């Protein structure tokens, strides 16, 4: 282990610990170290570390380095008596910090007046493991200057100890997310190369390293001390290999690189189960008593049957309620004889394994990752051994498998780790597949609904919606979610009317209840009377006719009624999307989401693979413009193989073009792939999450370098996405060097309103028609016009008919919407005049809320 250098956390005079006028510190009762008498007012991190604790009074903090050294910093003497006055902690327990990061700000004047002393002790609290080999004292030090050097003691952790046939090794885990699914799988893979049995022990609990589930259930986190014990003929070799793998970080080492908080095992099909009252919940379903308790707390349906929500995707649908649920599979506990039951379970496991392998052979991307994850779980000895043990005691194969699965799933949920809780859902998905195989049923379970179903759920994920028989679903409503959520975007792409944030009253609606979903008006009519139904049917017929006419005229060039050209483009994620866009009259692609190539895989795609996919989409567009957004990952779209350090707030951290600039080799590969698409010039490049001109210049330099390296001489348009208030406010500066501007209204809205679009508590209030967002859009259009650059919208507002006249009035000249909505957007634009749109937009910006803007928009008549 390399020496650990601690730098001064304060500006001030460094002294030996004996100079502290308190025997607790001076006599090293808490450990060894030095002291600093501060002249500054901020305590900084002396090294890269994780925060173990912050005292409630804010006067002390303890850090743990990746090597396991624990550092206590105690500001002043008797400062706990201040009750927090004068202290402002900058970090929380569990946060990862880097050398020099501010930890605690303090009022030095207050401390001088009210504390016994302000001298600050910096102490290594586990001196039995680390010794101080060098210290700088009796001198003035500045923040960041070398202060102490630590080295591990020869008898410290990570030294193998032989006890009979068993070899033990104690190490400190440097993995920033601990041992979650991906590291557990890699540890198990290495362990299978050895004959010896190896276990990991943490806090008197142990797990077999060949079992990813057992390792995850230990809840091992960054900085935890674990003991590896190996027994067998190659124990020393096994221990060395597994210990070195963990200490090596597996690309997730704290303080250097770390995999994002994404899970390595995505769900297949429906994901979590649904409680029997139709609300999305944890699997297994709640008991009858629990469901009654939930129902008692539910909001009563309005007397008029009109249930309001938030529009996610406009349109009218008439049908009956379908409740999104996965019914519990009944099993009996008592088995036949153990031999028969074990044979049945082994046969079912083999059936599912074979089926997964068959599907994996033809799968791509996300689906292949899902299948691989499920195959790994099926091979976990913790599950099969537990099931076999239950069968030996007389349980049926089905009961034994369910018991084994749920015991481990519960253990993962009990860790309190969200990533591990998601893995519990994967296990429960796998439970159903094996139980269906035991019953002789097709393991490819698919929920089906009668034609005309309006789906009701607590919430939906994109994987849920894609796993349903959407041919029979005419719309959906969910209790939670927001209009910029991913499932809302998917609904618009599929052309499904949808409401989100309807609230708990939705759970009171029973299956097959007649419904009218008027998503454009943000209303769900429950059990409507004959008159309301007739009115809705008339509106639905009119909508159907409008769509028919719009589709028939979709090939026409998009212009306003008074002849102003507005480009009607489509947002794409694949060649299939491009085919749909062309079929619906799209005049080009305003946003190609390239992350579909990078996510749910073990390594980044190479230049040739990227070029092939981009070329396929360009060919499908048949010469129409193709605007390719550079890789936009990080935040809510992490890639398992990409080293991104753990962040307290990923949405404000390394995401968008920041990731590309941090990994220039990946940015260069993507730029080369785009430049290789033919014909040259069809592709334009768009940079995500730009916040400054310096970032744009850096990408321009990378593009020029890639063009020079590949001999590309044609001009390639380089535009930017406006997704931050900073970019919108400085649009005139950015437009001086960008070739075009395109507004991503989903991210711009969440950043402008300080609301996380993934947080259900605020998602219903997250609306791009908020006047603040509209004013930022107006500022962007004005900034682009200064330099003659066009401004488009590729976010969710471009797919919202209520927003389109306002956007055009603000100065937007390109709208990139979901492919299914292009014909209606073009038809709507044809009814508008620029003067009317400008007046409408001005009135919208003077509204006081998004709700008022939507009311105004519904009353607007071209």
ABEGO torsion letter per residue (X at the ends): XBBBBBBBABBEBBBBAAABBBAAAAAGAAEBEBBBBBABABBBBABBBBBABBBAAGABBBBBBAAGBBBBBBBEBGAAAAGGBGBBBABBBGBBBBBGBBABBBBAAAAAAABABABBBBBBABAAABBBABBBBGBBBBBGBBABBBBBBAABBGBBBBBEABBBBBBBBABAAEBBAAAAAAAAAAAAABABBBBBBBGGBBBBAABAAAAAAAGBBBGBBBBBBBBEAAAAAAAAAAAAAAAAGGGABBGBBBBBABBABBBBEAEBBBBAAGBBBBOBBBBAAAAAAAAAABBBBBAAGBBBBBBABBEBBBBBBBBBBBBBBBBBABBBBAAAAAAAAAAAAAAAAAAAAAAAAABBEAAAAAAAAAAAAAABAAAAAAAAAAAAAGBBAAAAAAAAAAAAAAAAAAAGBAAAAAAAAAAAAAAAAAAAAAAGBBABBBBBBBBGBBBBBABBBAAAAAABBAAABAEBBBABEBAABAAAAAAAAAGBBBBBGAEAAAAABBBGBBBBBBAAAGBBBBGBBAAAAAAAAAAAAAAAAAAAAAAAAAABBBBBAAGBBBBBBBBBABAAAAAAAAAAGBAEBABBBAAAAABGBABBBBAAAAAAAAAAAAAAAGGBBBBBBBBBBEEABBBAABBBBBBABAAABBBEAAAAAABAAAAAAAAAAAAABOBBGABBBBBBGBABAAAAAAAAAAAAAAAAAAGBABBBBBBBBBABAAAAAAAAAAAAABABBBBBAAAAAAAAAGBBAABAAAAAABBAABAAAAAAAAAAAAAAAAAGBBBBBABAAAABAAAAAAAAAAGBABBBBBAAAAAAAAAAAAABBAAAAAAAAAAAAABABAAAAAAAAAABBX
